[in-house]
Amino acid sequence: MSISPPSDKVWWKEPIEKTELIWISIVFVWGVFMTFMMPYWHVVGDQNLPNETYRVTPEQFMAKAQGMVDQFTVGEHGPQKTPIVHPPAGSDVYLVARLWSWWPVLELEKGQSYRVHLSSLDWQHGFSLQPANINIQVVPDYEYVVNLTPDESGEYSLICNEYCGIGHHLMIGKLLVVE
């Protein structure tokens, strides 16, 4: 029930108030602007990583990761004794996401390129490399490959940015970049 019903039941024939017409125009112009900016950002911007994606079972991916760890382990990190691996420059590097950890700790060389393979063994996770702006959804049965060339040495955090359960806040891994 309205205070004063329209005199004509055909509402679209009613005059549009000036302020409403201004807001509709602003929203329309903004929508057109954003429609053209999204492809522009995709082509020109750096936020969309070019990557490869493959189907893989968790067992297959874990076997590849374990092979890399067995071959290139140089130490251990933290109370869980997570292996630290130092693969040769230009090689394929495997990083496993599972409740609630990233495995293993990667030690990469500054200025060298690597193909980082990501997959989850159990649940959907989000891969966020901080402070760099790299964000990727990591799901089971898919292997994501990202080309990575670290340009500054230091210790970087790998954070899960997709809620994955009660221990989500503990899912922080390490990426070490050495000279």
C-alpha positions as CSV (number, residue, x, y, z in Angstrom):
1,M,0.0,0.0,0.0
2,S,1.4,3.4,-0.9
3,I,0.6,6.8,0.4
4,S,-0.6,8.0,-2.9
5,P,-1.0,5.4,-5.7
6,P,0.0,6.5,-9.2
7,S,-2.8,8.0,-11.2
8,D,-1.9,5.8,-14.1
9,K,-1.2,2.1,-13.5
10,V,1.5,2.1,-16.3
11,W,4.4,3.2,-14.1
12,W,7.0,3.5,-16.9
13,K,5.0,6.4,-18.4
14,E,5.5,8.5,-15.2
15,P,8.2,11.2,-15.4
16,I,11.6,10.4,-13.9
17,E,12.8,12.7,-11.2
18,K,16.0,14.7,-12.1
19,T,18.1,13.2,-9.2
20,E,17.1,9.7,-10.1
21,L,18.0,10.3,-13.7
22,I,21.4,11.6,-12.7
23,W,22.1,8.5,-10.6
24,I,21.0,6.2,-13.4
25,S,23.3,8.0,-15.8
26,I,26.3,7.8,-13.4
27,V,25.7,4.0,-12.9
28,F,25.4,3.5,-16.7
29,V,28.6,5.5,-17.5
30,W,30.5,3.6,-14.7
31,G,29.3,0.3,-16.0
32,V,30.4,1.1,-19.6
33,F,33.8,2.3,-18.3
34,M,34.3,-0.9,-16.2
35,T,33.3,-3.1,-19.1
36,F,36.1,-1.7,-21.2
37,M,38.6,-1.5,-18.3
38,M,38.4,-5.2,-17.4
39,P,39.8,-6.5,-20.8
40,Y,42.3,-3.6,-20.7
41,W,43.6,-4.7,-17.2
42,H,43.7,-8.3,-18.4
43,V,46.0,-7.4,-21.4
44,V,48.0,-4.5,-19.9
45,G,47.9,-5.2,-16.1
46,D,50.1,-7.6,-14.2
47,Q,47.4,-9.0,-11.9
48,N,46.4,-11.9,-14.2
49,L,49.2,-14.4,-14.3
50,P,49.6,-16.4,-17.4
51,N,49.6,-20.0,-16.2
52,E,49.1,-23.6,-17.3
53,T,46.7,-26.0,-15.8
54,Y,46.6,-29.8,-16.0
55,R,44.5,-32.6,-14.5
56,V,46.4,-34.6,-11.9
57,T,45.5,-36.9,-9.1
58,P,46.7,-36.0,-5.6
59,E,48.8,-39.2,-5.6
60,Q,50.5,-38.3,-8.9
61,F,51.3,-34.7,-7.7
62,M,52.5,-35.9,-4.3
63,A,54.9,-38.3,-6.0
64,K,56.4,-35.5,-8.1
65,A,56.7,-33.3,-5.0
66,Q,58.3,-36.1,-3.0
67,G,60.8,-36.8,-5.8
68,M,61.8,-33.1,-5.8
69,V,62.2,-33.1,-2.0
70,D,64.2,-36.4,-2.0
71,Q,66.6,-34.9,-4.6
72,F,67.0,-31.3,-3.5
73,T,66.6,-31.1,0.3
74,V,69.1,-28.9,2.0
75,G,67.7,-28.6,5.5
76,E,64.6,-28.5,7.7
77,H,62.4,-25.6,8.9
78,G,60.3,-25.2,12.1
79,P,59.1,-27.6,14.7
80,Q,57.3,-29.8,12.1
81,K,60.8,-30.2,10.4
82,T,59.4,-29.2,7.0
83,P,62.0,-29.9,4.4
84,I,63.8,-27.0,2.8
85,V,64.5,-27.7,-0.9
86,H,66.9,-25.8,-3.2
87,P,66.2,-26.9,-6.7
88,P,68.5,-25.8,-9.6
89,A,67.6,-22.6,-11.5
90,G,65.2,-23.1,-14.3
91,S,63.8,-26.3,-12.9
92,D,60.2,-27.4,-12.1
93,V,59.4,-26.8,-8.4
94,Y,56.4,-28.5,-6.7
95,L,54.5,-27.0,-3.8
96,V,51.8,-29.0,-2.1
97,A,48.8,-27.5,-0.3
98,R,47.1,-29.6,2.3
99,L,45.2,-29.0,5.6
100,W,46.8,-26.8,7.0
101,S,50.3,-26.3,5.5
102,W,52.3,-25.6,2.5
103,W,54.9,-28.3,1.8
104,P,57.9,-28.0,1.4
105,V,59.8,-24.7,2.1
106,L,61.2,-23.5,-1.2
107,E,64.7,-21.9,-1.4
108,L,65.1,-20.2,-4.8
109,E,67.9,-18.1,-6.3
110,K,67.4,-14.4,-6.9
111,G,67.1,-13.5,-10.6
112,Q,66.6,-17.1,-11.7
113,S,63.4,-18.4,-13.3
114,Y,61.4,-21.4,-12.0
115,R,58.2,-23.2,-13.0
116,V,56.3,-23.5,-9.7
117,H,53.7,-26.3,-9.8
118,L,50.8,-26.0,-7.3
119,S,48.1,-28.5,-6.3
120,S,46.0,-29.4,-3.3
121,L,45.8,-32.8,-1.9
122,D,42.5,-32.4,0.0
123,W,40.5,-29.1,-0.2
124,Q,40.3,-25.8,-2.0
125,H,43.1,-23.5,-0.9
126,G,44.2,-20.0,-2.0
127,F,47.8,-19.4,-2.8
128,S,48.9,-15.9,-2.0
129,L,52.6,-14.9,-2.2
130,Q,53.2,-11.9,0.2
131,P,54.2,-9.2,-0.2
132,A,54.1,-9.8,-4.0
133,N,50.6,-9.6,-5.5
134,I,50.2,-13.2,-6.7
135,N,46.9,-15.0,-5.9
136,I,45.8,-18.3,-7.3
137,Q,43.0,-20.7,-6.4
138,V,44.5,-24.2,-5.8
139,V,42.0,-27.1,-5.9
140,P,42.4,-30.9,-5.9
141,D,42.8,-32.7,-9.1
142,Y,44.4,-29.8,-10.9
143,E,48.0,-28.8,-11.2
144,Y,48.7,-25.1,-11.8
145,V,52.1,-24.0,-13.2
146,V,53.3,-20.4,-12.7
147,N,56.5,-19.0,-14.0
148,L,58.3,-17.2,-11.2
149,T,61.5,-15.1,-11.2
150,P,62.3,-13.7,-7.7
151,D,63.9,-10.3,-8.0
152,E,64.6,-9.6,-4.4
153,S,66.2,-11.8,-1.8
154,G,64.5,-12.4,1.5
155,E,61.9,-14.5,3.2
156,Y,58.4,-14.4,1.8
157,S,55.1,-15.8,3.2
158,L,52.8,-18.2,1.4
159,I,49.3,-17.6,2.8
160,C,46.1,-19.6,2.2
161,N,43.5,-16.9,1.4
162,E,40.6,-19.3,0.9
163,Y,39.0,-20.5,4.1
164,C,39.8,-24.2,4.4
165,G,38.7,-25.1,7.9
166,I,39.5,-24.7,11.5
167,G,43.3,-24.5,11.1
168,H,43.1,-22.1,8.1
169,H,44.8,-19.3,10.1
170,L,47.8,-21.6,10.6
171,M,48.4,-22.2,6.9
172,I,51.4,-20.1,6.3
173,G,54.4,-21.4,4.3
174,K,57.8,-20.0,3.5
175,L,59.6,-19.1,0.3
176,L,63.3,-18.2,0.7
177,V,65.1,-16.2,-1.9
178,V,68.9,-16.3,-1.7
179,E,71.6,-14.5,-3.6
